[in-house]
Amino acid sequence: MNHNHANWDEGTTKTLLDLCIAQKNQFNWSNRCLSKLGWKNVYRSFNQQTGLHLGSKQLQNKLNALRRTFLSWTALQNQSSLGHDTQTGGVAADPTYWEDDEARSGSLEQYIRDLSESVAKRSQKCADHAQGEMNPDYRTTFTQMKTKEGRLNWIQFNWDMLNK
């Protein structure tokens, strides 16, 4: 079965979504996805309308990717208390959100400073451990390993043990 590489531009994506909506409106839908009949109709119509002969898995993967993107977008909107202004296409927010902007940016700067200090301290701790506390037996074991994969696994294991 020869399938084209999926090139999802805005028009192709809209065609797929319109076909899926049409199948849902025809009740070819089960719980959270299209039924077998719905998918069969979508494949046939999509190939006829676009001239692209994409495989069923490519269409399903695209719809699932769009679903995940949408769910992430709605979750972010709910968490941030920001919205989408359909008239301007911009960000919609309560006026008090913009008033608190200076306070938030100050706390963000402080958060970044604290995070930077934490990373620096942890890096120093790891550097001190690597230089001064290495057991000579560990060094011998490491240098005698013959494969790159073995050495990387050894490093990962010791890193995990250090950071427990």
C-alpha atoms as an extended CHARMM CRD file, in Angstrom:
* protein
*
       164  EXT
         1         1  MET       CA              0.0000000000        0.0000000000        0.0000000000  PROA      1               0.0000000000
         2         2  ASN       CA              1.6700000000        3.2250000000       -1.1370000000  PROA      2               0.0000000000
         3         3  HSD       CA              0.8080000000        6.2450000000        1.0080000000  PROA      3               0.0000000000
         4         4  ASN       CA              1.7960000000        9.8440000000        0.4220000000  PROA      4               0.0000000000
         5         5  HSD       CA              3.6060000000       11.8140000000        3.0760000000  PROA      5               0.0000000000
         6         6  ALA       CA              1.0010000000       13.7440000000        5.0540000000  PROA      6               0.0000000000
         7         7  ASN       CA              1.2920000000       17.4890000000        4.4640000000  PROA      7               0.0000000000
         8         8  TRP       CA             -1.2820000000       19.0980000000        6.7170000000  PROA      8               0.0000000000
         9         9  ASP       CA             -1.9310000000       22.6550000000        5.6020000000  PROA      9               0.0000000000
        10        10  GLU       CA             -4.9080000000       24.6310000000        6.8680000000  PROA      10              0.0000000000
        11        11  GLY       CA             -7.2120000000       23.6150000000        4.0100000000  PROA      11              0.0000000000
        12        12  THR       CA             -6.4460000000       19.8990000000        4.3130000000  PROA      12              0.0000000000
        13        13  THR       CA             -6.9620000000       20.0120000000        8.0630000000  PROA      13              0.0000000000
        14        14  LYS       CA            -10.2830000000       21.8430000000        7.6300000000  PROA      14              0.0000000000
        15        15  THR       CA            -11.4400000000       19.2230000000        5.1120000000  PROA      15              0.0000000000
        16        16  LEU       CA            -10.6820000000       16.4230000000        7.5710000000  PROA      16              0.0000000000
        17        17  LEU       CA            -12.4880000000       18.1890000000       10.4090000000  PROA      17              0.0000000000
        18        18  ASP       CA            -15.5200000000       19.0240000000        8.2450000000  PROA      18              0.0000000000
        19        19  LEU       CA            -15.8030000000       15.3920000000        7.1610000000  PROA      19              0.0000000000
        20        20  CYS       CA            -15.5430000000       14.1740000000       10.7710000000  PROA      20              0.0000000000
        21        21  ILE       CA            -18.2030000000       16.6640000000       11.8740000000  PROA      21              0.0000000000
        22        22  ALA       CA            -20.4850000000       15.5240000000        9.0570000000  PROA      22              0.0000000000
        23        23  GLN       CA            -20.0900000000       11.8980000000       10.1450000000  PROA      23              0.0000000000
        24        24  LYS       CA            -20.8020000000       12.8210000000       13.7540000000  PROA      24              0.0000000000
        25        25  ASN       CA            -23.9380000000       14.6530000000       12.6440000000  PROA      25              0.0000000000
        26        26  GLN       CA            -24.9720000000       11.4720000000       10.7860000000  PROA      26              0.0000000000
        27        27  PHE       CA            -24.5340000000        9.5670000000       14.0870000000  PROA      27              0.0000000000
        28        28  ASN       CA            -21.5210000000        7.5880000000       12.8500000000  PROA      28              0.0000000000
        29        29  TRP       CA            -19.8490000000        8.2370000000       16.1830000000  PROA      29              0.0000000000
        30        30  SER       CA            -19.2070000000        6.0310000000       19.1910000000  PROA      30              0.0000000000
        31        31  ASN       CA            -18.3520000000        7.5100000000       22.5930000000  PROA      31              0.0000000000
        32        32  ARG       CA            -15.2180000000        9.5540000000       21.7610000000  PROA      32              0.0000000000
        33        33  CYS       CA            -14.4390000000        8.7430000000       18.1480000000  PROA      33              0.0000000000
        34        34  LEU       CA            -15.8570000000        7.8720000000       14.7630000000  PROA      34              0.0000000000
        35        35  SER       CA            -17.3750000000        4.4560000000       14.2170000000  PROA      35              0.0000000000
        36        36  LYS       CA            -15.9160000000        2.0910000000       11.6050000000  PROA      36              0.0000000000
        37        37  LEU       CA            -18.5250000000        3.2410000000        9.1130000000  PROA      37              0.0000000000
        38        38  GLY       CA            -17.7550000000        6.8780000000        9.9310000000  PROA      38              0.0000000000
        39        39  TRP       CA            -14.0270000000        6.3660000000        9.3180000000  PROA      39              0.0000000000
        40        40  LYS       CA            -14.7230000000        4.4950000000        6.0790000000  PROA      40              0.0000000000
        41        41  ASN       CA            -16.8160000000        7.4220000000        4.8350000000  PROA      41              0.0000000000
        42        42  VAL       CA            -14.1600000000        9.9280000000        5.9510000000  PROA      42              0.0000000000
        43        43  TYR       CA            -11.3420000000        8.0600000000        4.1370000000  PROA      43              0.0000000000
        44        44  ARG       CA            -13.3000000000        7.8180000000        0.9200000000  PROA      44              0.0000000000
        45        45  SER       CA            -14.5200000000       11.4350000000        0.9660000000  PROA      45              0.0000000000
        46        46  PHE       CA            -11.1460000000       12.8120000000        2.0440000000  PROA      46              0.0000000000
        47        47  ASN       CA             -9.3440000000       11.0730000000       -0.8040000000  PROA      47              0.0000000000
        48        48  GLN       CA            -11.9870000000       12.2590000000       -3.3080000000  PROA      48              0.0000000000
        49        49  GLN       CA            -11.9850000000       15.8700000000       -2.1100000000  PROA      49              0.0000000000
        50        50  THR       CA             -8.2450000000       16.3780000000       -1.6660000000  PROA      50              0.0000000000
        51        51  GLY       CA             -6.7730000000       13.9910000000       -4.2150000000  PROA      51              0.0000000000
        52        52  LEU       CA             -4.3840000000       12.8590000000       -1.4890000000  PROA      52              0.0000000000
        53        53  HSD       CA             -4.2750000000        9.1530000000       -0.8260000000  PROA      53              0.0000000000
        54        54  LEU       CA             -3.3400000000        9.1680000000        2.8180000000  PROA      54              0.0000000000
        55        55  GLY       CA             -3.6640000000        6.0330000000        4.8830000000  PROA      55              0.0000000000
        56        56  SER       CA             -6.2920000000        5.5350000000        7.5220000000  PROA      56              0.0000000000
        57        57  LYS       CA             -3.6600000000        5.7080000000       10.2630000000  PROA      57              0.0000000000
        58        58  GLN       CA             -2.4530000000        9.1000000000        9.0030000000  PROA      58              0.0000000000
        59        59  LEU       CA             -5.9620000000       10.5350000000        9.1920000000  PROA      59              0.0000000000
        60        60  GLN       CA             -6.5860000000        9.0240000000       12.6180000000  PROA      60              0.0000000000
        61        61  ASN       CA             -3.2330000000       10.2940000000       13.9120000000  PROA      61              0.0000000000
        62        62  LYS       CA             -3.9990000000       13.8080000000       12.6820000000  PROA      62              0.0000000000
        63        63  LEU       CA             -7.4200000000       13.8400000000       14.3230000000  PROA      63              0.0000000000
        64        64  ASN       CA             -5.9180000000       12.5460000000       17.5900000000  PROA      64              0.0000000000
        65        65  ALA       CA             -3.1680000000       15.1890000000       17.4430000000  PROA      65              0.0000000000
        66        66  LEU       CA             -5.7740000000       17.9080000000       16.9100000000  PROA      66              0.0000000000
        67        67  ARG       CA             -7.8030000000       16.5380000000       19.8310000000  PROA      67              0.0000000000
        68        68  ARG       CA             -4.7470000000       16.5870000000       22.1400000000  PROA      68              0.0000000000
        69        69  THR       CA             -3.8650000000       20.1370000000       21.0480000000  PROA      69              0.0000000000
        70        70  PHE       CA             -7.4110000000       21.3050000000       21.7030000000  PROA      70              0.0000000000
        71        71  LEU       CA             -7.5600000000       19.6780000000       25.1370000000  PROA      71              0.0000000000
        72        72  SER       CA             -4.2100000000       21.2220000000       26.0910000000  PROA      72              0.0000000000
        73        73  TRP       CA             -5.3610000000       24.6170000000       24.8740000000  PROA      73              0.0000000000
        74        74  THR       CA             -8.6000000000       24.4780000000       26.8750000000  PROA      74              0.0000000000
        75        75  ALA       CA             -6.7480000000       23.2840000000       29.9820000000  PROA      75              0.0000000000
        76        76  LEU       CA             -4.3230000000       26.2060000000       29.6960000000  PROA      76              0.0000000000
        77        77  GLN       CA             -7.1790000000       28.6480000000       29.3010000000  PROA      77              0.0000000000
        78        78  ASN       CA             -8.8650000000       27.3250000000       32.4220000000  PROA      78              0.0000000000
        79        79  GLN       CA             -5.6510000000       27.3910000000       34.4690000000  PROA      79              0.0000000000
        80        80  SER       CA             -4.4520000000       30.8360000000       33.4530000000  PROA      80              0.0000000000
        81        81  SER       CA             -7.8600000000       32.5700000000       33.5750000000  PROA      81              0.0000000000
        82        82  LEU       CA             -7.0230000000       34.0090000000       30.1790000000  PROA      82              0.0000000000
        83        83  GLY       CA             -9.3250000000       33.5660000000       27.2310000000  PROA      83              0.0000000000
        84        84  HSD       CA             -9.5110000000       34.0760000000       23.5030000000  PROA      84              0.0000000000
        85        85  ASP       CA            -11.1880000000       37.1870000000       22.1460000000  PROA      85              0.0000000000
        86        86  THR       CA            -13.0190000000       35.9540000000       19.0520000000  PROA      86              0.0000000000
        87        87  GLN       CA            -13.4990000000       39.4740000000       17.6760000000  PROA      87              0.0000000000
        88        88  THR       CA             -9.8560000000       40.5560000000       17.7920000000  PROA      88              0.0000000000
        89        89  GLY       CA             -8.1550000000       37.1640000000       17.8130000000  PROA      89              0.0000000000
        90        90  GLY       CA             -6.1570000000       38.3350000000       20.8220000000  PROA      90              0.0000000000
        91        91  VAL       CA             -6.0240000000       37.5100000000       24.4950000000  PROA      91              0.0000000000
        92        92  ALA       CA             -9.0830000000       38.1880000000       26.6360000000  PROA      92              0.0000000000
        93        93  ALA       CA             -8.6040000000       38.7960000000       30.3380000000  PROA      93              0.0000000000
        94        94  ASP       CA            -10.2920000000       40.4480000000       33.2450000000  PROA      94              0.0000000000
        95        95  PRO       CA             -9.0520000000       44.0820000000       33.6020000000  PROA      95              0.0000000000
        96        96  THR       CA             -7.5890000000       43.2680000000       37.0170000000  PROA      96              0.0000000000
        97        97  TYR       CA             -5.2630000000       40.7640000000       35.3350000000  PROA      97              0.0000000000
        98        98  TRP       CA             -3.3940000000       43.5770000000       33.5950000000  PROA      98              0.0000000000
        99        99  GLU       CA             -3.2520000000       45.6640000000       36.7870000000  PROA      99              0.0000000000
       100       100  ASP       CA             -1.3880000000       42.8670000000       38.5790000000  PROA      100             0.0000000000
       101       101  ASP       CA              1.1040000000       42.5030000000       35.7100000000  PROA      101             0.0000000000
       102       102  GLU       CA              3.9210000000       44.3500000000       37.4950000000  PROA      102             0.0000000000
       103       103  ALA       CA              3.5850000000       42.2530000000       40.6320000000  PROA      103             0.0000000000
       104       104  ARG       CA              3.6580000000       39.0310000000       38.6250000000  PROA      104             0.0000000000
       105       105  SER       CA              6.7220000000       40.0300000000       36.6050000000  PROA      105             0.0000000000
       106       106  GLY       CA              8.5850000000       40.8160000000       39.8370000000  PROA      106             0.0000000000
       107       107  SER       CA              7.7550000000       37.4380000000       41.2950000000  PROA      107             0.0000000000
       108       108  LEU       CA              8.7590000000       35.7520000000       38.0450000000  PROA      108             0.0000000000
       109       109  GLU       CA             12.1450000000       37.4360000000       38.1750000000  PROA      109             0.0000000000
       110       110  GLN       CA             12.5710000000       36.2960000000       41.7750000000  PROA      110             0.0000000000
       111       111  TYR       CA             11.5490000000       32.7730000000       40.8270000000  PROA      111             0.0000000000
       112       112  ILE       CA             14.1660000000       32.6920000000       38.0560000000  PROA      112             0.0000000000
       113       113  ARG       CA             16.8480000000       33.9900000000       40.4580000000  PROA      113             0.0000000000
       114       114  ASP       CA             15.9380000000       31.3270000000       43.0350000000  PROA      114             0.0000000000
       115       115  LEU       CA             15.9260000000       28.6230000000       40.3940000000  PROA      115             0.0000000000
       116       116  SER       CA             19.3030000000       29.7520000000       39.0840000000  PROA      116             0.0000000000
       117       117  GLU       CA             20.8160000000       29.6810000000       42.5830000000  PROA      117             0.0000000000
       118       118  SER       CA             19.3970000000       26.2100000000       43.1950000000  PROA      118             0.0000000000
       119       119  VAL       CA             20.8720000000       24.8790000000       39.9600000000  PROA      119             0.0000000000
       120       120  ALA       CA             24.2470000000       26.4530000000       40.7600000000  PROA      120             0.0000000000
       121       121  LYS       CA             24.3220000000       24.8680000000       44.2240000000  PROA      121             0.0000000000
       122       122  ARG       CA             23.3780000000       21.4580000000       42.8570000000  PROA      122             0.0000000000
       123       123  SER       CA             25.9910000000       21.7110000000       40.0940000000  PROA      123             0.0000000000
       124       124  GLN       CA             28.6570000000       22.6070000000       42.6580000000  PROA      124             0.0000000000
       125       125  LYS       CA             27.6380000000       19.6720000000       44.8310000000  PROA      125             0.0000000000
       126       126  CYS       CA             27.9600000000       17.3080000000       41.8660000000  PROA      126             0.0000000000
       127       127  ALA       CA             31.3090000000       18.8000000000       40.8600000000  PROA      127             0.0000000000
       128       128  ASP       CA             32.6470000000       18.4270000000       44.4110000000  PROA      128             0.0000000000
       129       129  HSD       CA             31.4900000000       14.8320000000       44.5020000000  PROA      129             0.0000000000
       130       130  ALA       CA             33.0110000000       14.0270000000       41.1080000000  PROA      130             0.0000000000
       131       131  GLN       CA             36.4220000000       15.5160000000       41.9530000000  PROA      131             0.0000000000
       132       132  GLY       CA             37.0700000000       14.5990000000       45.5320000000  PROA      132             0.0000000000
       133       133  GLU       CA             35.0460000000       11.6140000000       46.5510000000  PROA      133             0.0000000000
       134       134  MET       CA             35.4490000000        9.1010000000       43.7420000000  PROA      134             0.0000000000
       135       135  ASN       CA             36.3220000000        5.6770000000       44.9720000000  PROA      135             0.0000000000
       136       136  PRO       CA             39.4440000000        4.3430000000       43.1750000000  PROA      136             0.0000000000
       137       137  ASP       CA             37.6380000000        1.0330000000       42.5970000000  PROA      137             0.0000000000
       138       138  TYR       CA             34.8560000000        2.8920000000       40.7600000000  PROA      138             0.0000000000
       139       139  ARG       CA             37.4090000000        4.6300000000       38.5580000000  PROA      139             0.0000000000
       140       140  THR       CA             39.0500000000        1.2890000000       37.7430000000  PROA      140             0.0000000000
       141       141  THR       CA             35.6950000000       -0.3160000000       36.9830000000  PROA      141             0.0000000000
       142       142  PHE       CA             34.7380000000        2.5620000000       34.7120000000  PROA      142             0.0000000000
       143       143  THR       CA             38.0150000000        2.6180000000       32.7720000000  PROA      143             0.0000000000
       144       144  GLN       CA             37.8870000000       -1.1450000000       32.1960000000  PROA      144             0.0000000000
       145       145  MET       CA             34.4400000000       -1.0300000000       30.5550000000  PROA      145             0.0000000000
       146       146  LYS       CA             34.7560000000       -1.8890000000       26.8710000000  PROA      146             0.0000000000
       147       147  THR       CA             31.5950000000       -0.3520000000       25.4170000000  PROA      147             0.0000000000
       148       148  LYS       CA             30.3140000000        3.1820000000       25.3040000000  PROA      148             0.0000000000
       149       149  GLU       CA             26.8600000000        1.9230000000       26.3040000000  PROA      149             0.0000000000
       150       150  GLY       CA             28.2750000000        0.2660000000       29.4180000000  PROA      150             0.0000000000
       151       151  ARG       CA             30.0870000000        3.4500000000       30.4820000000  PROA      151             0.0000000000
       152       152  LEU       CA             26.9490000000        5.5560000000       29.8890000000  PROA      152             0.0000000000
       153       153  ASN       CA             24.8230000000        3.1280000000       31.9160000000  PROA      153             0.0000000000
       154       154  TRP       CA             27.3980000000        3.2280000000       34.7260000000  PROA      154             0.0000000000
       155       155  ILE       CA             27.3450000000        7.0360000000       34.7410000000  PROA      155             0.0000000000
       156       156  GLN       CA             23.5210000000        7.0880000000       34.7220000000  PROA      156             0.0000000000
       157       157  PHE       CA             23.3400000000        4.5820000000       37.5820000000  PROA      157             0.0000000000
       158       158  ASN       CA             25.7660000000        6.5830000000       39.7350000000  PROA      158             0.0000000000
       159       159  TRP       CA             24.0130000000        9.8400000000       38.8970000000  PROA      159             0.0000000000
       160       160  ASP       CA             20.6820000000        8.3350000000       39.9610000000  PROA      160             0.0000000000
       161       161  MET       CA             22.2290000000        7.0450000000       43.2140000000  PROA      161             0.0000000000
       162       162  LEU       CA             23.7390000000       10.4700000000       43.9370000000  PROA      162             0.0000000000
       163       163  ASN       CA             20.4380000000       12.2550000000       43.4100000000  PROA      163             0.0000000000
       164       164  LYS       CA             18.1800000000        9.9410000000       45.4450000000  PROA      164             0.0000000000
